[in-house]
Amino acid sequence: MDREPVKTQGSPSENHRKLDVTQLLQRQREVEVVFQEQVYRLTLTRNQKLILTK
């Protein structure tokens, strides 16, 4: 998953990384994401929507 950052719309000085959620989920419906020692759950619903919960 070591990819170069992909530029998205915005000013040229803004650098954004673009992640493909399918790579992040790896064929699962749910993954835990840790941010500042807090655990969040990223869930892909049956309607192909993403939900991030604490």
Beta strands, then each sheet from edge to edge (+ up, - down):
strand 1: 30-35
strand 2: 38-44
strand 3: 50-53
sheet 1: 1+ 2- 3+
end
